C-alpha cells in the first residue's frame, strides 16, 4: 500500500541532528549525535548514532553560532562516505520491509493467539 501525502514522495529517509558536543572556548564541534529515519508504506524505523570529528583547519572553521543543521548533517554523511550512507539507508529500508512482510515469527501452533511476528 503506497502512502499518499501531498508533496511527499514515499519512501524517503530523513537525517537529523540530535545533539552536538563542542569545546566552549573555540566552539569546535567534536561529536555529533544523529538520527536517521526511514518512512515507507505507513511504517517507519530509526537509527541513532554518534560520530567523532577532527578539528577543522582554522581557515575552514565555521563559527558555532553560524552552523546550520544542513551543514552538520553533511559533515556526518561526509564522515561515512556515500557508500556507507547508502548502506545505512538500505538497512533501514530492509527493516521496514521486514515489518511489512515478516519472514520470522515466534510462538507455538497449539496456542494460535500467542504467535508473535518479530
Backbone bond lengths (Angstrom), bond angles and torsions (degrees), N, CA, C in turn:
res aa  C-N    CA-C-N  psi(-1)  N-CA   C-N-CA  omega(-1)  CA-C   N-CA-C  phi
1 X - - - 1.442 - - 1.519 107.88 -
2 X 1.294 117.96 119.00 1.460 122.51 178.88 1.523 109.65 -83.54
3 X 1.287 114.80 134.17 1.453 120.70 179.18 1.520 108.53 -78.59
4 X 1.320 116.22 145.88 1.451 119.77 -179.05 1.520 109.63 -127.99
5 X 1.313 115.61 109.09 1.449 122.50 174.91 1.521 106.22 -131.63
6 X 1.326 117.12 122.89 1.471 118.88 -178.15 1.523 111.73 -53.79
7 X 1.331 115.67 130.59 1.451 121.40 176.48 1.512 115.38 83.77
8 X 1.344 118.31 -1.99 1.460 120.82 -179.04 1.518 108.70 -122.85
9 X 1.322 115.69 126.04 1.462 120.87 176.14 1.522 108.94 -95.78
10 X 1.324 116.69 124.41 1.457 121.81 177.69 1.511 109.07 -100.66
11 X 1.303 121.59 148.10 1.468 126.59 -5.10 1.529 111.39 -76.60
12 X 1.338 115.21 161.75 1.456 119.63 174.50 1.519 110.34 -151.58
13 X 1.317 114.84 160.64 1.463 122.10 -177.84 1.517 108.52 -125.82
14 X 1.341 115.61 137.47 1.463 121.74 -179.41 1.527 109.25 -119.22
15 X 1.305 116.43 124.16 1.457 122.85 171.95 1.526 107.10 -96.45
16 X 1.333 117.06 139.13 1.460 120.93 -179.47 1.529 109.23 -143.02
17 X 1.306 115.59 162.37 1.457 121.54 178.12 1.521 107.88 -107.76
18 X 1.338 115.76 121.97 1.463 121.31 -179.61 1.527 111.34 -86.79
19 X 1.331 116.33 -36.54 1.460 120.13 -177.65 1.523 108.68 -170.14
20 X 1.321 115.62 163.72 1.460 121.36 174.95 1.521 108.58 -138.18
21 X 1.321 115.58 148.85 1.461 121.34 174.19 1.513 107.25 -114.73
22 X 1.344 116.06 137.72 1.460 120.30 -175.69 1.517 110.81 -143.69
23 X 1.312 114.59 162.81 1.454 121.80 172.14 1.524 107.17 -84.64
24 X 1.311 117.28 125.85 1.463 120.80 -175.18 1.528 111.80 -65.44
25 X 1.308 117.46 -39.69 1.466 120.02 -174.07 1.529 113.83 -62.46
26 X 1.334 117.16 -36.54 1.465 118.61 -177.33 1.530 113.72 -123.32
27 X 1.329 117.60 -3.53 1.465 120.89 177.84 1.518 114.79 75.64
28 X 1.332 118.30 11.23 1.460 120.92 -178.96 1.529 109.46 -71.97
29 X 1.316 115.57 122.47 1.463 121.84 177.81 1.522 107.30 -81.41
30 X 1.336 116.20 124.74 1.464 119.21 -178.57 1.529 113.17 -114.02
31 X 1.339 118.46 -15.40 1.468 121.85 175.29 1.514 109.16 -141.30
32 X 1.336 115.82 135.10 1.464 121.91 175.93 1.527 107.65 -120.86
33 X 1.324 115.74 129.15 1.461 122.70 175.15 1.529 106.52 -103.09
34 X 1.323 116.02 126.66 1.461 120.28 -172.87 1.528 110.83 -129.61
35 X 1.331 114.78 161.94 1.460 121.65 170.88 1.523 108.14 -127.33
36 X 1.326 114.66 151.86 1.456 121.61 174.03 1.522 105.96 -131.88
37 X 1.334 117.37 124.18 1.463 121.85 -178.78 1.521 108.77 -123.47
38 X 1.338 114.93 131.87 1.463 121.10 179.67 1.525 108.49 -112.87
39 X 1.333 116.46 130.16 1.460 123.89 -179.81 1.520 108.73 -114.23
40 X 1.342 116.06 131.50 1.462 119.69 -179.88 1.530 109.49 -162.25
41 X 1.320 116.83 130.13 1.468 123.30 175.02 1.526 113.42 47.68
42 X 1.333 116.74 44.78 1.458 120.88 176.58 1.516 114.74 79.14
43 X 1.307 118.46 2.64 1.462 123.05 178.28 1.519 109.56 -115.84
44 X 1.326 115.25 160.02 1.452 119.65 174.58 1.521 109.33 -148.32
45 X 1.319 115.40 150.15 1.457 122.91 173.59 1.521 107.31 -137.44
46 X 1.328 115.38 153.13 1.460 120.10 -178.21 1.517 111.04 -133.96
47 X 1.311 114.30 157.14 1.461 122.44 173.13 1.520 107.47 -132.76
48 X 1.325 115.53 150.38 1.457 122.29 178.93 1.515 107.85 -127.56
49 X 1.309 116.58 142.00 1.456 119.43 177.22 1.513 111.48 -158.64
50 X 1.311 114.61 176.07 1.459 122.06 178.79 1.514 108.82 -135.96
51 X 1.320 116.32 145.59 1.458 121.27 174.64 1.526 108.70 -129.89
52 X 1.324 114.67 139.98 1.453 121.06 174.00 1.514 109.07 -90.56
53 X 1.309 116.03 138.99 1.467 121.05 -177.75 1.520 110.76 -116.14
54 X 1.310 115.18 147.04 1.465 121.70 172.57 1.527 107.80 -77.93
55 X 1.313 116.52 150.32 1.468 120.04 174.88 1.522 108.48 -65.00
56 X 1.331 117.48 137.11 1.470 119.87 -179.82 1.528 111.35 -74.52
57 X 1.298 115.15 160.20 1.464 120.25 172.16 1.532 107.50 -63.22
58 X 1.312 117.74 142.01 1.477 119.97 -177.88 1.532 113.56 -51.73
59 X 1.326 117.65 -35.98 1.469 120.84 -177.70 1.528 112.24 -68.88
60 X 1.345 117.47 -24.91 1.470 120.00 -178.54 1.526 112.56 -105.01
61 X 1.322 117.38 7.20 1.461 121.96 -178.99 1.532 110.71 -67.04
62 X 1.337 115.47 128.34 1.464 121.34 174.28 1.526 106.37 -100.58
63 X 1.324 117.96 124.78 1.466 119.10 178.64 1.530 110.57 -55.58
64 X 1.337 115.45 140.41 1.458 121.53 -176.17 1.532 111.75 -50.24
65 X 1.312 117.76 -45.51 1.468 122.12 -177.03 1.525 112.63 -64.88
66 X 1.330 117.38 -17.56 1.463 121.05 -178.47 1.530 113.26 -99.32
67 X 1.329 117.63 -0.92 1.459 120.01 178.54 1.524 110.36 -67.38
68 X 1.321 115.47 144.65 1.463 120.86 174.69 1.526 108.49 -117.11
69 X 1.315 115.43 159.11 1.454 120.13 177.18 1.523 110.30 -57.26
70 X 1.318 116.94 -42.36 1.460 121.79 -178.47 1.526 111.34 -60.72
71 X 1.334 116.80 -41.82 1.460 121.17 178.92 1.527 110.61 -62.29
72 X 1.324 116.44 -46.36 1.462 120.22 -176.51 1.532 110.76 -69.85
73 X 1.331 117.55 -37.90 1.477 119.93 174.65 1.530 109.33 -59.26
74 X 1.317 117.06 -41.44 1.469 119.71 178.99 1.521 110.83 -64.66
75 X 1.335 117.77 -36.50 1.469 120.19 175.64 1.527 110.45 -58.87
76 X 1.339 115.63 -45.27 1.465 120.28 -179.66 1.524 109.89 -62.04
77 X 1.329 116.71 -47.70 1.467 120.10 179.93 1.524 111.24 -63.45
78 X 1.327 117.34 -40.30 1.468 120.67 177.62 1.529 110.62 -63.54
79 X 1.327 116.23 -37.74 1.469 120.85 177.86 1.530 110.35 -57.42
80 X 1.336 116.46 -43.38 1.460 121.41 -178.81 1.526 112.73 -78.90
81 X 1.301 117.30 -38.11 1.457 121.62 -172.59 1.517 109.62 90.94
82 X 1.318 116.41 156.03 1.469 122.37 -174.21 1.526 112.52 -59.48
83 X 1.331 117.15 -39.46 1.468 119.85 -177.58 1.527 111.15 -65.04
84 X 1.331 117.08 -44.19 1.473 120.42 -179.51 1.532 110.79 -68.68
85 X 1.327 117.66 -38.11 1.468 121.01 176.27 1.525 109.24 -58.87
86 X 1.327 117.18 -44.88 1.470 120.97 177.97 1.525 111.20 -62.49
87 X 1.332 117.38 -39.73 1.467 121.22 178.16 1.527 111.44 -62.96
88 X 1.331 116.71 -43.66 1.469 121.05 179.02 1.522 109.77 -61.17
89 X 1.323 116.88 -47.44 1.460 120.81 -179.06 1.528 111.40 -65.12
90 X 1.328 117.36 -38.60 1.471 120.86 178.36 1.526 111.07 -66.87
91 X 1.333 117.35 -38.09 1.467 120.98 178.40 1.528 110.67 -64.20
92 X 1.323 116.95 -40.04 1.467 119.88 177.87 1.528 110.66 -67.09
93 X 1.315 116.98 -39.97 1.461 120.48 176.68 1.532 110.17 -61.42
94 X 1.318 116.85 -41.17 1.471 120.80 178.37 1.527 111.14 -63.36
95 X 1.331 117.21 -36.36 1.469 120.44 177.28 1.527 110.68 -64.74
96 X 1.332 116.54 -41.10 1.466 119.72 177.07 1.524 109.77 -62.98
97 X 1.325 116.87 -43.88 1.469 119.97 179.96 1.527 111.22 -61.57
98 X 1.328 117.31 -36.37 1.468 120.97 177.66 1.531 110.13 -66.64
99 X 1.316 117.29 -36.32 1.474 120.36 175.99 1.527 110.66 -66.80
100 X 1.340 116.14 -40.68 1.467 120.60 -177.56 1.521 112.61 -75.49
101 X 1.322 116.16 -35.87 1.475 122.11 -175.73 1.527 108.79 -134.50
102 X 1.331 117.08 74.69 1.466 120.33 -173.74 1.530 112.52 -59.39
103 X 1.336 114.34 140.63 1.456 120.98 175.41 1.523 111.29 -111.14
104 X 1.338 117.24 -4.23 1.459 122.60 -179.53 1.525 109.21 -134.72
105 X 1.323 115.64 146.53 1.463 121.63 176.59 1.523 108.08 -150.46
106 X 1.315 116.12 165.80 1.460 120.22 175.66 1.515 108.81 -134.37
107 X 1.315 117.05 161.40 1.458 121.99 179.97 1.510 110.18 139.03
108 X 1.317 115.77 -171.04 1.462 122.21 177.90 1.516 108.22 -128.56
109 X 1.331 117.65 143.06 1.460 119.88 -176.14 1.526 113.62 -68.40
110 X 1.314 118.63 -23.22 1.460 120.22 -178.86 1.522 112.47 -83.89
111 X 1.313 117.31 -10.30 1.462 121.63 174.60 1.523 108.28 -122.69
112 X 1.313 115.54 71.54 1.463 122.73 -173.37 1.523 112.54 -50.29
113 X 1.329 118.48 -35.69 1.453 121.60 -176.78 1.520 113.64 -69.16
114 X 1.327 117.61 -16.54 1.468 117.99 -176.80 1.517 112.94 -98.56
115 X 1.325 118.03 11.82 1.460 120.06 177.45 1.528 108.95 -68.83
116 X 1.300 114.75 125.56 1.469 120.60 179.30 1.509 108.91 -116.72
117 X 1.303 115.94 127.52 1.455 120.92 176.29 1.511 106.15 -87.75
118 X 1.323 116.06 129.88 1.473 121.04 -178.76 1.500 110.37 -85.53
